[in-house]
């Protein structure tokens, strides 16, 4: 399901799971993956989930919700939220050790004060 998945409950029923990440730099709540539980209709779950995602983004001080491509709730959430910038399935992956080493090597040390 993803790195950090939250349950979506409606009343006392588990309706779906959503992998969320806050992108404060760009003012967005990222729904990297959105999955309906077995036996749930994705369109019905998305209709209940979309306003909650918007409310959560607002509470976090974020301006918008961006939905990724993973999961059967992605398409209905896109339709409801009118998200024009979907995330590719591999967006915001955890950096590999090679990526981290490269980033550290690219860092420039500040010049000493004269």
C-alpha positions as CSV (number, residue, x, y, z in Angstrom):
1,X,0.0,0.0,0.0
2,X,2.9,2.4,0.6
3,X,5.3,3.7,3.2
4,X,2.8,5.4,5.6
5,X,-0.8,4.3,5.1
6,X,-3.7,5.7,7.0
7,X,-7.1,3.9,7.3
8,X,-10.2,5.7,6.1
9,X,-13.1,4.9,8.4
10,X,-16.7,5.8,7.8
11,X,-18.5,5.3,11.1
12,X,-17.1,2.0,12.4
13,X,-16.3,0.5,9.0
14,X,-13.0,0.4,7.3
15,X,-13.7,1.8,3.8
16,X,-10.2,2.3,2.4
17,X,-6.5,3.1,2.9
18,X,-4.6,6.1,1.8
19,X,-0.8,6.8,1.6
20,X,-0.4,10.5,2.4
21,X,2.6,12.8,2.3
22,X,2.8,16.5,3.1
23,X,4.7,18.6,0.5
24,X,4.9,21.8,2.4
25,X,7.3,23.4,-0.1
26,X,4.6,23.2,-2.8
27,X,1.7,23.6,-0.5
28,X,0.1,20.2,-1.3
29,X,-1.2,17.2,0.5
30,X,0.0,14.2,-1.7
31,X,-2.2,11.2,-1.9
32,X,0.4,8.8,-3.3
33,X,-2.0,5.9,-3.3
34,X,-5.6,5.4,-2.5
35,X,-7.2,2.0,-2.1
36,X,-10.8,0.8,-1.4
37,X,-11.3,-2.1,0.9
38,X,-12.6,-5.3,-0.7
39,X,-16.4,-5.1,-1.3
40,X,-16.5,-1.3,-1.3
41,X,-17.5,0.7,-4.4
42,X,-14.6,3.0,-5.3
43,X,-16.8,5.8,-6.4
44,X,-18.8,5.8,-3.2
45,X,-15.7,5.7,-1.0
46,X,-14.0,8.5,-3.0
47,X,-17.1,10.7,-2.6
48,X,-16.8,10.4,1.2
49,X,-12.9,10.6,1.2
50,X,-12.4,13.6,-1.1
51,X,-13.9,16.3,1.3
52,X,-11.9,14.7,4.2
53,X,-8.7,15.1,2.2
54,X,-9.5,18.7,1.5
55,X,-10.3,19.3,5.2
56,X,-7.0,17.7,6.2
57,X,-5.0,19.7,3.7
58,X,-6.6,22.9,5.1
59,X,-5.9,21.9,8.7
60,X,-2.3,21.3,7.8
61,X,-2.1,24.7,6.1
62,X,-1.8,23.3,2.6
63,X,-3.5,24.8,-0.4
64,X,-4.4,21.7,-2.4
65,X,-4.6,17.9,-2.7
66,X,-2.7,16.1,-5.4
67,X,-3.7,12.5,-6.1
68,X,-1.3,9.9,-7.4
69,X,-2.1,7.1,-9.9
70,X,-1.9,4.1,-7.5
71,X,-5.1,2.4,-6.3
72,X,-8.7,2.0,-7.4
73,X,-9.7,5.3,-5.7
74,X,-7.3,7.4,-7.7
75,X,-9.5,7.9,-10.8
76,X,-12.7,8.8,-8.8
77,X,-10.7,11.1,-6.6
78,X,-9.2,12.9,-9.6
79,X,-12.8,13.4,-11.0
80,X,-14.1,14.8,-7.7
81,X,-11.1,16.9,-6.8
82,X,-10.5,18.1,-10.3
83,X,-6.8,17.6,-9.9
84,X,-5.0,18.6,-13.0
85,X,-1.6,17.6,-11.9
86,X,-1.6,13.8,-11.1
87,X,1.5,12.3,-9.7
88,X,3.2,9.5,-11.5
89,X,3.2,6.1,-9.7
90,X,6.9,6.4,-8.7
91,X,6.8,10.0,-7.5
92,X,8.2,10.8,-4.1
93,X,9.9,7.4,-3.6
94,X,12.3,7.1,-0.7
95,X,15.8,8.0,-1.8
96,X,18.2,5.1,-2.4
97,X,21.6,5.1,-0.6
98,X,23.2,6.1,-4.0
99,X,20.9,9.1,-4.2
100,X,21.8,10.2,-0.7
101,X,25.5,9.8,-1.3
102,X,25.3,11.8,-4.5
103,X,23.4,14.6,-2.8
104,X,25.9,14.7,0.0
105,X,28.8,14.9,-2.4
106,X,27.1,17.7,-4.3
107,X,26.7,19.9,-1.2
108,X,29.0,22.9,-1.2
109,X,30.6,24.0,2.0
110,X,30.1,27.7,2.9
111,X,33.1,29.9,2.5
112,X,34.7,31.0,5.7
113,X,34.3,34.7,6.8
114,X,37.3,36.8,6.1
